[in-house]
């Protein structure tokens, strides 16, 4: 029988060595700081959208949200509004010579078209290439009270996809654990969901006992996580919109590291119900449990391949933690990583199949990405205690947890390592990030 302290230590450190049911706004918002920029970022202009004298004004400046999204991708350099000479709202209003003098390659613009009730309506938006004079797209999207920030993220996604050739991820969300009063009698754990830029944080669950290992369902509305609210580790699945919860594993010993299958029908996890930590899979509809590994070593931190046919996991069966893979039927176990003394906590890029992981040794643990086709492993982060990597749903960035002094922060880095940003709370530790799937 494991003590609670041993369970917490094991579950919280394998990557590096009564509910309070009321959901509500989180107490603080993540602030994003650009750490390393990219030379040669594409010059763009996002002109303030025209709302005229309409009674329905957005709760946020849409052009500011769009420009900030594009900038924090590392690929774009938005022109400050103060430098804009013209404020077009439609392609025929553009003076191309003016924008060429400003050395802008693309101009995004839009306007509000109110509906008959004066409250609902749509945002008409356009993207124009300055050098060719061609309109790349003209579209409209329904909007109404409370939806303007989301619509701004979705417009930024459309611009990103048009110019970068890959889906944007600005309209996705992130989940993370905030710890307030760490190490004190007032210690509180919160599982929080926020927009990808840190705005609109909402507390999913809060408790005085540890919460860890959040994992998204593929539809973007379910979260699986580990909680100690009952005094020992349980794995819970929660609908973040309705608040409905289901305990899916509460066996004696370790219940940890949940991971949804790509189709959302199964949940892989690390359980010690058989006496040792092994990889198990639960079919969620039937409740059927299957053990995939059976070894004296610790097997933990499962992550599904893109096609759902294999599961990657961390094991110390070779003496130190390394990444392995097993077929869905429990056969064909193979070692995946060979470079470095320590590799754990794998995350799979849903597009390319790249593997992000914690890589290191000698008290230095950083985020690295492995291209299995070439065998090349690239170290992306500069920290000494970086952990919990999670790919963006478009595969272009990796979100992870880092330490700054005695506090935890989140950071994101592009897969080529050229662009980094920090996501910082004004108070409390932040840890265990998980990036949601693309939100349609």
ABEGO torsion letter per residue (X at the ends): XBBAAAAAAAAAAAAAXXBBABBBBBABBBBBBBABBBBGBBBBBBBBBBAEABABBBABBAAAAAAAAAAAAGABBBBBAAABABBBABAAABBAAAAAAAGBABBBBBBBBBBAAGABEBBBBBBBBAAAGBBABBBBBBBBBGAAAAAAAAAAAAAAAAAAGBBBAAABBBBBBBBBGBGBAABBBBBBBBBAAGBGBBBABBBABBBBGBBBBAAGABBBBBBAAAGBBBBBBBBAAAGBBBBABABBEBBBGBBBBAAGABBBBBBAAAGBBBBBBBBAAAGBBBBABBBABBBBGBBBBAAGABBBBBBAAAGBBBBBBBBAAGBGBBBABABEABBBGBBBBAAAGBBBBBBEEGGBBBBBBBBAAAGBBBBABABABBBGBBBBAAGABBBBBBBBEABBBBBBBBAAGABBBBBBBABEBBBGBBBBBBBX
